[in-house]
Structures are given as structure tokens and as C-alpha cells.
Amino acid sequence: MQLAVPEAATATSQTIPEISWDADKLQQLQKQYLEDAMSLVNNKFQPKDTENDRRFSGDAWANNPVSLYMAEMYLLNARTMMALADAVQAPPKTQNRIRFAIEQWVSAAAPSNFLVFNAEAQKKAIDTKGESIALGLKNLMHDIEQGHMSMTDESQFEVGKNVATTEGAVVFENEFFQLLEYKPLTDKVFAKPFLMVPPCINKYYILDLQPDNSLVRYAVAQGHRTFVLSWRNPDASLQQATWDNYIEDAIIQAIRVCSAISGSPTINALGFCVGGTMLTTALAVLAARGEKPVDSLTLLTTLLDFTDTGILDVFIDENHVKFREAEMGHGGLLKGQDLSATFSFLRPNDLVWNYVVGNYLKGETPPPFDLLYWNSDSTNLPGPFFAWYLRNTYLENKLKLPHELTICGEKIDLSTVDIPVYLYGSREDHIVPIGGAYASTHVLPGDKRFVMGASGHIAGVINPPAKNKRSHWIRADGALPPTFEAWQQGATEHKGSWWTDWAAWLQNHAGKHIAAPKRYGKGKYKATLPAPGTYVKAKA
């Protein structure tokens, strides 16, 4: 995904909006800057801000006056630049784009990112007699060869060996997905099968990293006959694939196969991120056909109303969408590395420059971390699918509007998806803001339960109960007021994972207990490969 030109002219008549600053605010900023600069000089460069910034908090910085001064001056300049960005008088979207651009520049310009100023990297080079520099160059060449920056020691992981290890089998596949069925861990299972739909912009095994943090394994252990849709990593053969293809030939097909294998006319289903958007769309298509094959819906960090898309909004305008439509709307692929880089630069210090410093300036190998291995295992997207998604959701927000979209030959209306829904949002999510996740409570008509978890888009979701980490918030009265802020005022904090609350909710919609199946699949749907299958192993 590329940065669009800030609110540039559309194909009709718009011009770049004028920006200005309040004279009094500029004068105050100038005064504050001069005072802080003089204070820094008069204190003879003693640490003030650097001790609270992990980039400069090490002893090597404190013991190197030149580097310490550079760091303190950088932080002063960074504060001032961000204050100037905040003081801009312009339309909100322009303000957000200016702030985003300045934040990127400020993050990139940190003295810690350059060997000539990084006191810790210099000390390590001296202590190791230059070995750290040699290792840093080796790491750089390795990352150039593999096509992306290493965030973890990827050599320590292998899909199917120590990630995506829950036992199961492929019971169906077509050109879009493989359907995985998992081996029961209980003597009895619930009669209604449970289908998980992960986002197609990532590999499915975010839901099945390792046994102690696998949502898949947790669901199986709760007695659910669990299926997961494993998306194919698109290549040239899928460059013409559309949103309709993914809804009809993947999600609706997966629902039908789960029902046929289990013998249950209805199932329960979960969608994560864009997987939730697609799953809800599929249910609206089926409702338009008079079908209601899903009894309950779980949506994790999912947007249905795209009014609040957070920082991603800086990328979206008519020009950018038209560019993408011309580039790949009729065929082509959005490369997984491009999409991954975009998401990384939403948090540049944590997900970009931190690794530049560690990998290349200090010659370190990042520690093994399953979540970051998954994050680096990128996937492509078909161009027509991506272009449709940008225009109809992020740009025009049509999905929430009744009968505005025709999908799979049906005019859809999300208000026809009248089933119980469990809605989860993460408090610090920078991809699906908590307000955007909450907005789904007023799009869907059925009985709803909204829960907020701590942390971000991934860490908030993948939070197993056994680790007893983080918190979640629930309203005891079950009320869903018009705004998230009003909901939050009445919410109560509960320590630990939200998974247990969700498991209790899902159990109430899962039907009676029956004997666990002895084999995978049924009838024409037979086990062909052991989980995790082959699609998940294809590289972008």
C-alpha cells in the first residue's frame, strides 16, 4: 500500500487544501523551544528526556556526552515538529496525513538509527573488536536476499513442526482455500460444528501458533468440532479473483462443507479482522437467498462500519483508490511484502527502526518469537479483490448501507444477519480501532455481547487464559449505548483473558453433546493431507 498524495485533486476539480498555523501558537512553540534548548545547554547535557526513552536509556549513552547531546537535541526537535504538526489548521484528513508524515520522518531521523551517533552500537563494536559490524553486514545481506527485514530468528520455526501444530487433516480444497478439520480432544463434542475464518491478508496460523497460545486448540479442548479455513497464498493463477469469488467459492463453500461433514444443518462461525468482514458479508448473501446456516457469529477486531478506520485512513482517498483500480483492478497481485511493510510503518519505532538498530548496527540476531515469525510470513492479494475492498469499504463505506452493494448476485443488507453475535475489540488496536470494532454493535440486529481486551490487534486476541495476562472489560448490564465512550463508562475490568467469557457464551449456542467422531470428514469429504496442509506453506 502506498501513501496517497494528501487530499490532492480528484479527477474533477479539487485542489490541495490550504494549511495555516495560528500565530499565537507558533509564537508559544518558538518560546518553548528556545527555553528548552537553553535549559539543555545550561544543564551541560545531563540526561532528562533520554532516560525515559528506551532508544537512548543505556549506560553507553549516558557516558558519551556527544551522543547524549545529539539524543537530547533530537528529542527536543522531535517534540517541536510534532507540536507544529498538531498546530496545523487544515481539514482533519490533511491534519492526520501531516502528522503521519512528520512522525515517519522523526522516527527515521533518530540518532540511534545511525552508527556514527549510536553510542551503544559504537561501544559494542569496540568491545567485540569489530565483530558486531561484520555480523551486522551479514544480517543486512541476509535480509536483502530474503526480501524482508528479520524481526525474529526465522530459522527456529517451521510451519507444521513448531507452529500450526494442532492435529488435524485437510478435508476439502479448491483453488481458494483448504478446509482443515481438527482431531477432537474430548470424548464428547457439541453437535454444531465450529468454523473459523481468519483474514486472507495473513496466514491462518495466527490462530494456532503453539499449543499454549492456540485459539484453535482451545476451541477443540472446549469440545467444539473445529474447522479452519486456510487461505491459498495467491499467485498469478488467482490474479483475476474478485471479492465475490472469495465470498461464494470460499466462505459460503466452507460453511456448506462443515455442515455436510457434521450432519448438522447449522453451524457456529468466527471471523477475525477482514475474515470477519467477509464472513458477515457471506451471511448477508445467504440471508438474501433465504438461507440461515449459521446460528451464532463471533467477530474479532472486525470492521463492518468503516467510519473509524484509525491511522489507515491517511492512505485512502479517491485518487489513491483510482490508482489502485487502474493498476490492478482488472488483474494483478498486491505483493505481500508491500502490505506487510505498510503495517510495520504504522508503528515505525517498534516494527522497523528497532530491528535496523539491533540487526545491522549491533549485529544481533533477534530472539525467536512465534508471533513475529507469523508476521513476517506474508501473503499476496488478488488485485480485483483488493481494489473492490478499498473502494466499497474504506473509501465509500457502503457495506453497512442496506441494498447498496450487490455481491454474488444479491443485494445485501447486514440487518438481515439476525443471529447472536459476540463482538471483541482490542483497546490499543491501531488497525481496527476500538471505536470501529464497537460500531458493529449498531450494524447487526441480533442479540449482541461486546467485550474489550487490553493490548493491540494481535496480542489482545491471542491471550490464552493459562498465562493470566492482561485484562478485559464487560458491561454487566449488557447495554450497548450509541458510542463506545458511553459503553466504556459502564464497563467493568476483569483480570486475565477474555477467552473464558467467550467460551461460556459459545457453549450456549453449540447444541447438545454427541460422541466425538472417530475419523475426519464424511462421505465425499475425506482426509487428504495432515494439517496444516500445503496452502499455508506457500511463500509470497
MOZI-V176372 format. One line per field, one symbol per residue. ss: DSSP state (2 for helix, 1 for strand, 0 for the rest). burial: b if it has 24 or more other C-alpha atoms within 12 Angstrom, else e. Layout:
ss = ???
burial = ???
This chain:
ss = 000000000000000000011022222222222222222222000000022200000022220022222222222222222222220110022222222222222222002220000022222222200022222222222222220000000222001000100001111110001111110000011100011110000002222000222022222220000111111000022200002222222222222222222200001111110222222222222222000001111111000000000222222002222222222200001102222222222222222222222222200000000222222200001122222222222220000000000110011002220001111111000000022222222200000111111000000000002220001111000000000222222001111000222222222000001110000001001000110000222000
burial = bbbbbbbbeeeeeeeeeeeeeeeeeeeebeeebeebbeebeeeebbbbbbeeeebbbbebbbebeebbbbbbbbbbbbbbbbbbbbbbeeeebbbbbbbbbbbbebbbbbbbbbbebbbbbbbbbeeeeeebbebbbebbeebeeeebbbbbbbeebebbebbbbbbbbbbbbbebbbbbbbbbbeeebbbbbbbbbbbbbbbbbbbbbbbbbbbbbbbbbbbbbbbbbbbbbbbeebbbbbbbbbbbbbbbbbbbbbbbbbebebbbbbbbbbbbbbbbbbbbbbbbeeebbbbbbbbbbbbbbbbbbbbbbbbbbbbbbebbbeebbebbbbbbbbbbbbbbbbbbbebbbbbbbbbbbbbbbbeeebbbbbbbbbbbbbbbbbbbbbbbbbbebbbbbeeebebbebbbbbbbbbbbbbbbbbbbbbbbbbbbbbbbbbbbeebbbbbbbbbbbbbbbbbbbeeeebbbbbbeeeebeeebeebbeebeeeebbbbbbbbebbbebbbeeeebbeebbeeebebebbbbbbbbbebb
